[in-house]
Amino acid sequence: MNRNIIQPLTAAVLLCLAGTAHASSDDAWKQLAADVEAKCKKAAVTIEKPSTTVDPFGSSHYGLALVAGKPKGAKGLIAQICVYDKQKKTVEIGSELDAKQLGLMPAK
């Protein structure tokens, strides 16, 4: 994939992740977010001590999260997009994305 489109593509994905929330109880949303976080962290096997940012509502069918951290055995910072199937309660995790290219690294 052309490296020049990664940042705009990531921005577009994250905007899509902010889909509309359907009415539900606060406890149900908190439970969903906790499950998404736990399963996404477990799936991020290439990241040491992963940090997870969960979309508070996800989409109508999926919970969504961005997992970031130091790659195991290397320096730097990577991120992965994690998708949680609300019906099956399973996750899929994307490939490693360079946090610098995503604009997640502080300016020097």
Secondary structure, 3 states (H helix, E strand, C coil): CCHHHHHHHHHHHHHHHCCCCCCCCHHHHHHHHHHHHHHHHHHCCCEEEEEEEECCCCCCCEEEEEEEEEECCCCCCEEEEEEEECCCCEEEECCCEECCCCCCCCCC
